[in-house]
């Protein structure tokens, strides 16, 4: 839990968009891992195994009737991203960097789940194509295709946002 707790929580939150559900899912993931540790076959890394379990539990929560699709405004789900690089930056550079990161992740959270997942696994967790395929339960070709489409959709959202702000 110490090594992967934050990763599990962030991934669960990126899927559900609810802090309390991410808390519940994280707890359930580690309970499930504790109960089923003997079933870990060492065919993948522990991190990949945990993220696959997290994904499955998060999708189960998403399917449940009480889920509402609400994304908090101003939320940056990956607080640790780029923290060491920003340490030597000026206050202005750091603030601008955080704004850009927050804006980017806000766009990512607008994507359909299948595209959001690959971007989160690729950009935040830095998993390989093979590891992402294992977590998602799809082929590497599907991962590559989804990543390509996700990047295109982000580009289009950025263009749309830029055009929208120029018209004001």
C-alpha positions as CSV (number, residue, x, y, z in Angstrom):
1,X,0.0,0.0,0.0
2,X,2.8,2.3,0.8
3,X,4.5,1.8,-2.6
4,X,1.4,1.9,-4.8
5,X,-1.5,3.4,-2.8
6,X,-1.3,6.8,-4.5
7,X,-1.1,5.2,-8.0
8,X,-4.1,3.1,-7.3
9,X,-6.1,6.0,-5.9
10,X,-5.2,8.3,-8.8
11,X,-6.1,5.7,-11.3
12,X,-9.4,5.0,-9.6
13,X,-10.2,8.7,-9.4
14,X,-9.3,9.2,-13.1
15,X,-12.0,6.7,-14.0
16,X,-14.8,7.5,-11.4
17,X,-14.2,11.3,-10.9
18,X,-15.3,11.0,-7.3
19,X,-12.9,11.2,-4.3
20,X,-15.1,9.0,-2.0
21,X,-15.4,6.3,-4.6
22,X,-11.6,6.4,-5.3
23,X,-11.1,6.0,-1.5
24,X,-13.5,3.0,-1.5
25,X,-12.0,1.4,-4.6
26,X,-8.5,1.8,-3.2
27,X,-9.5,0.1,0.0
28,X,-11.3,-2.7,-1.9
29,X,-8.3,-3.2,-4.2
30,X,-5.9,-3.7,-1.4
31,X,-8.3,-6.0,0.5
32,X,-8.7,-8.0,-2.7
33,X,-5.0,-8.2,-3.2
34,X,-4.5,-9.3,0.5
35,X,-7.1,-12.0,0.1
36,X,-5.8,-13.2,-3.3
37,X,-2.0,-12.6,-3.1
38,X,-1.4,-16.3,-3.6
39,X,-3.0,-16.0,-7.1
40,X,-0.4,-13.5,-8.3
41,X,1.5,-15.4,-11.0
42,X,4.4,-13.0,-11.5
43,X,3.5,-12.8,-15.3
44,X,3.5,-9.0,-14.9
45,X,4.7,-6.4,-12.5
46,X,2.9,-5.9,-9.2
47,X,2.0,-2.4,-10.4
48,X,0.5,-3.7,-13.6
49,X,-1.5,-6.3,-11.6
50,X,-2.7,-3.6,-9.1
51,X,-3.8,-1.2,-11.9
52,X,-5.7,-4.0,-13.7
53,X,-7.6,-4.8,-10.5
54,X,-8.2,-1.1,-9.9
55,X,-9.5,-0.7,-13.4
56,X,-11.9,-3.6,-13.0
57,X,-13.2,-2.4,-9.7
58,X,-13.5,1.2,-11.0
59,X,-15.5,0.1,-14.0
60,X,-17.8,-1.9,-11.7
61,X,-18.4,1.3,-9.7
62,X,-19.1,3.2,-12.9
63,X,-21.7,0.7,-13.9
64,X,-23.5,1.0,-10.6
65,X,-26.7,3.1,-10.5
66,X,-25.5,5.7,-7.9
67,X,-22.6,7.0,-10.0
68,X,-23.0,10.6,-11.3
69,X,-20.6,11.9,-13.9
70,X,-19.3,15.1,-12.3
71,X,-15.8,16.4,-12.8
72,X,-14.7,19.0,-10.2
73,X,-13.5,22.2,-11.8
74,X,-9.9,23.1,-11.0
75,X,-8.9,19.5,-10.1
76,X,-5.5,18.3,-11.0
77,X,-5.6,14.5,-10.3
78,X,-1.9,14.0,-10.6
79,X,-0.4,16.4,-8.0
80,X,3.0,14.7,-8.1
81,X,3.6,15.0,-11.8
82,X,6.5,17.3,-12.5
83,X,7.0,18.3,-8.8
84,X,10.8,17.8,-8.9
85,X,11.2,19.8,-12.1
86,X,9.2,22.7,-10.7
87,X,11.4,22.9,-7.5
88,X,14.0,25.1,-9.2
89,X,11.5,27.2,-11.2
90,X,10.5,30.7,-10.3
91,X,7.1,31.2,-8.7
92,X,5.7,32.6,-11.9
93,X,7.0,29.6,-14.0
94,X,5.7,27.2,-11.4
95,X,2.3,28.8,-11.4
96,X,2.1,28.8,-15.3
97,X,3.3,25.2,-15.3
98,X,0.6,24.1,-12.9
99,X,-2.1,26.0,-14.9
100,X,-1.0,24.2,-18.1
101,X,-0.9,20.9,-16.4
102,X,-4.3,21.4,-14.8
103,X,-5.8,22.5,-18.2
104,X,-4.3,19.5,-19.9
105,X,-5.7,17.1,-17.4
106,X,-9.0,18.8,-17.5
107,X,-9.1,18.1,-21.2
108,X,-8.1,14.5,-20.6
109,X,-10.9,14.0,-18.1
110,X,-13.4,15.1,-20.9
111,X,-12.4,12.1,-23.1
112,X,-14.3,8.9,-23.2
113,X,-13.0,6.3,-20.7
114,X,-11.2,4.1,-23.3
115,X,-9.1,7.1,-24.5
116,X,-8.6,8.6,-21.0
117,X,-7.4,5.3,-19.7
118,X,-4.6,4.9,-22.2
119,X,-3.4,8.5,-21.7
120,X,-3.4,8.1,-17.9
121,X,-1.5,4.8,-18.1
122,X,0.9,6.2,-20.7
123,X,1.6,9.7,-19.4
124,X,1.2,9.3,-15.7
125,X,2.1,5.7,-15.0
126,X,4.6,5.5,-17.9
127,X,3.6,1.9,-18.7
128,X,4.8,0.2,-21.8
129,X,2.4,-0.7,-24.6
130,X,2.5,-4.3,-23.4
131,X,1.8,-3.4,-19.8
132,X,-1.1,-1.2,-20.9
133,X,-2.5,-4.0,-23.0
134,X,-2.3,-6.3,-19.9
135,X,-4.0,-3.8,-17.6
136,X,-6.8,-3.0,-20.2
137,X,-7.2,-6.6,-21.4
138,X,-6.8,-5.7,-25.0
139,X,-4.1,-6.2,-27.7
140,X,-1.1,-3.9,-28.1
141,X,-2.5,-2.8,-31.4
142,X,-5.7,-1.7,-29.7
143,X,-3.6,0.3,-27.2
144,X,-1.6,2.0,-29.9
145,X,-4.8,2.8,-31.8
146,X,-6.5,4.2,-28.7
147,X,-3.4,6.3,-27.8
148,X,-3.3,7.7,-31.3
149,X,-7.0,8.6,-31.2
150,X,-6.8,10.0,-27.7
151,X,-3.9,12.3,-28.7
152,X,-6.0,13.5,-31.8
153,X,-9.0,14.2,-29.6
154,X,-6.9,16.2,-27.1
155,X,-5.4,18.2,-30.0
156,X,-8.9,18.9,-31.3
157,X,-10.1,19.9,-27.8
158,X,-7.1,22.3,-27.4
159,X,-7.9,23.8,-30.8
160,X,-11.5,24.2,-29.9
161,X,-10.6,25.8,-26.6
162,X,-8.1,28.2,-28.3
163,X,-10.7,29.2,-30.9
164,X,-13.3,29.7,-28.2
165,X,-11.1,32.0,-26.1
166,X,-10.0,34.0,-29.2
167,X,-13.7,34.8,-30.0
168,X,-14.2,36.4,-26.6
